Amino acid sequence: MIKTAYAATLAALLTFTAPATAQFTYNPKSSDDVGLYLGTQIWQSEPSGIFGEENTLIDFNLNKKQQIKYFIDVKHPISFLPNARISNTTLDTSGKTTLTQKFYFDDKTFPIGGNVDTSFNVRYVDYTFYYELFDNEEFSFELGVTARDLNGDVTVTGVTKSSDENCHDPDINPIPPHNYPCPNTGNTTISSGKIKTDEINPLLYVATNISLPLNHLSVFAKADFLLLSDHTLSDYQVGLSYDLMRIKMMDFNVNFGYRVVKMEFENLNSLYTDLEFKGAFVGMIARF
């Protein structure tokens, strides 16, 4: 249902956007100019925040880790059709903590004082359709929509509690048939809980590039913001770009900057998060 609803929303946005943007599009390139862009980005992300199930969110002290993004972008001179970009981003990290409260995850109960590890393996593919409202040597501005296809999982591993079904352990049996306490030597086991992150979300896409007085140097900014959902998602970056090489058949560009991804999930398959990934990146783009 989510994918169907998003497809309808995307189609409606493109239908209403295309006539409006076509009359404002300025493109000094030749009528047969089609650009194919291939790019990659290495991002030193520093995650922070909490996640878990509702009312039991904790900080797992997630580790810094290099993330990789790569994309393909096609631009064309047909003003009433949007340009298209497909990009892939990974958000893989891990962490561990000692629990100071009971923690519930994927129907598992992890007791106070236990050591738990987490593996946060989330990736997403962005399908972006956008128009270049302005595009010249000094300034460009892009506006469009993105379908962010989240995929992956979050796993928590640690000691879980088990006990006699007749004993009164409120962590396990809030309403036992007999009211006597569980022994201190109750059974424990190492187990894992896993929650999938599969979902598609619609985002608003905006980007701009401004040339600086220095030759081949420009400043850029890009952002995706969530349009329709109970979640809160944002992904933005700012940086400097340098045209390293320009020849007839190919342009080669290097860039660096700072990127921030915020993920606040509200009941994504029972997963709740309040996380932020941020850090510096370096990237390369080749145009054919």
ABEGO torsion letter per residue (X at the ends): XAAAAAAAAAAAAAAAAAAAAAAABBBABBAABBBBBBBBBBBBBBBBEBBEBBGABBBAGBBBBBBBBBBBBBBBABAABBBBBBBBBBBBBBBBBBBABBBBBGGBBBBBGBBBBBBBBBBBBBBBBBBBABBBAABBBBBBBBBBBBBEBBBBBEBBBBBBAABBBAAABABBABBBBBBAABBBBBBBBBBBABBBBBBBBBBBBBBBABBGBBBBBBBBBBABEABBBBBBBBBBBBBABBBAABBBBBBBEBBBBBBBBBGBGGBBBBBBBBEBBBBBBBBX
